[in-house]
Structure formats: structure tokens, C-alpha cells
Amino acid sequence: MAYPKFVIKKSTNDRFYFNLYAANGQIIANSEMYSTKQGCQNGINSVKTNAPEAEIEDLS
């Protein structure tokens, strides 16, 4: 199993979601639930496209 990677899973209520794993194998992000696998794949593509542009907001 190579990391980092996205893993698509199916919930018990037949909805799709993904986890993003870091290079060390730890989950670093969980997605929302999607009604279709294509929607889930679109969510992954959105993260891949938009994450490099994401700002950091520190509210601590």
C-alpha cells in the first residue's frame, strides 16, 4: 500500500465517502457522504485541484 493516497469507502447506508491518508499511513482527512461514487470521485478531484490554493486560518 503506497501513501499518500485517497481511499473510497461505502457506508452501511450505501453512501460513498473518502479518507485521505498521509505518507505515514494516518488518516488526515475525511470527506462528506456522497450519494454516488462519481460524486465521491468528484470530491477527490476537487481536493486535488483546490488544496494547493487553500489558506490556513488559525483560530487558536
C-alpha positions in Angstrom: 0.0 0.0 0.0 1.6 3.3 -1.1 1.0 6.5 0.7 -0.2 9.3 0.5 -3.5 8.2 -1.1 -7.2 8.6 -1.2 -9.4 5.6 -0.3 -13.0 5.4 -1.3 -15.4 3.5 1.0 -19.0 2.7 1.1 -21.0 3.2 4.3 -23.6 0.9 5.8 -26.3 3.2 4.3 -24.9 2.8 0.8 -23.3 6.2 0.6 -19.8 6.9 -0.5 -17.0 8.8 1.2 -13.2 9.0 1.1 -10.4 9.2 3.5 -7.1 10.9 2.7 -4.1 9.1 4.2 -0.7 10.8 4.8 2.7 9.3 3.9 2.9 7.8 7.4 -0.4 5.9 6.8 -2.5 8.0 9.2 -5.9 9.4 8.1 -5.6 13.2 7.8 -9.0 14.0 6.2 -12.5 12.5 5.9 -15.0 13.6 3.3 -18.7 14.2 3.4 -21.1 11.5 2.4 -21.9 11.3 -1.3 -24.9 9.6 -2.9 -22.9 8.3 -5.9 -19.4 7.0 -6.4 -18.9 9.6 -9.2 -19.8 12.4 -6.7 -17.2 11.0 -4.3 -14.6 10.9 -7.1 -15.5 14.5 -8.0 -14.9 15.4 -4.3 -11.4 13.8 -4.5 -10.6 15.7 -7.7 -11.8 19.0 -6.0 -9.4 18.4 -3.1 -6.6 17.7 -5.5 -7.3 20.8 -7.5 -8.2 23.3 -4.7 -6.0 22.2 -1.8 -2.8 23.9 -3.1 -4.6 27.2 -3.1 -6.2 26.7 0.4 -5.3 29.3 3.0 -4.7 28.5 6.7 -7.0 30.1 9.2 -5.7 29.7 12.8 -8.4 30.4 15.4 -6.4 29.1 18.3 
